[in-house]
Amino acid sequence: EYGGVRVVIMRHGEKLGEVRVEEGKEVTVGRTQPPPWRLDHESCSRAHASFFLRTKKSASGLSLKDLKSAHGTRVDGKPIKPNEAVTVYNGQKIMFGGSSREYVVTGLPEEGKKESE
């Protein structure tokens, strides 16, 4: 059910790759992280942000947390607060620091859709 959650890496509308997010494992992204989670942009911190896929019925979804990075993390253009986990949904675009790459969440189950505001 949750095996297909991926983050698609895009730049200027071109797909650069995609990374599968493993259930129950926190993944850190940043300049000094191993591929595929390395952020190759000078405005990105060594340990910039983290992802965590929760699969419990009471709290399922993909969690994103900015690790007090110098230049921030944005979801759909809106900055997120440092050290505060937010849930990201299918189709949302994540950007780290001043990088032009977009990280798009896909493959979450239907409950992983953002509610209409």
N, C-alpha and C positions, 0 to 999 in steps of 0.2 A: 504493500500500500504506500509506504513512504520511500521506497527504494529509488524512485526516479527524481528526487529533488536535486535540481542543478542550479548553478549560477552560470549564466551565459555572459561571456566577456565580449563587449562591443566597443568599437571606436569609430566615430564618424559614420555610423550605420553599417559598418562591416563587422561580421562575426569573426573574432580572433580565436575563440575556443570556448569550451565549457568545462566546468568542474562539478563532479558529483559531490554532494554534501552527505557525509555519513551520519546516520542516526546516532544520537547520544554522545557524539565526539565534538568537543570544542576545537575550532580551527582558528588560528591567528593569521591575519594577513598583514604584510608590511614589507619594508625594504630588505630586511635581513631574513625573511622567511624562505623556506625552500619552495621551488616550483611545485604546484601551479599557483601557490598563494603569494608569490613575490610581487610586490608593487614597485615597478621600476620607474619611479618619478621622484625627483628631488624634494617635492613638497610632502611626500608620504613619510610617516614615522617608521622607525625600525619595527615596532610592534604597533600597528596603526589601529586595528579593530579586530573583533572576533565574531564568528558565526557559531551558532549552536542549534541543532535540529532537535526539537522536543516532540515526542510522539505520544505522550500520555494523553488520554481522552480529556482530562481536565484542563490541559494547557499544551495543546499541540501547535506547531508552527515553527518558522525559522526566526530565531532570535539574532539580533545584530547589536553589538555594543562597541562604541568608540572608546579606545583605551587611552583617553586623555592625549590624543594626538595633537600636534602643534597646529595643523591646518584643517582639522575637522573631517567629518563624514556627513554626507547628505543622502537623504532618501527622497526621491522625486523632487530634488532641488531644495528641500527643507533640511537645515542642519539638525542633527540629533545631539542631545546633551551628552557630555563625556560620562563614561562609566555608568550609563543608564541603558539597560537593555530595551530595545523596541522590537516589535514583531514586524517582519516584512512579508509581503504577500506576492502572489504570482503577478508578474508584469511590472513590479516596482523597480525603479532604477536607483542603484546605489553608486555613489561616487566618493572617492577617497582623495582628500587634499585637493590640489589643483590639477590632478590628472584628468585628461579628456575621456578616459575609458569609463564605460558604464558597465555595471555588473547587474544583470537582470535575473530576477528570481523566476524559476519555472518548475513545474512538476509537483507542486504541492497539491494535496487532495483538495476537493471542492471547498472544504471548510477553510482552506488557506487563501480564500479570496477576500479582498478588502471590502468591508461593508460600505454601502452608499452613505455618504455624509449628508 
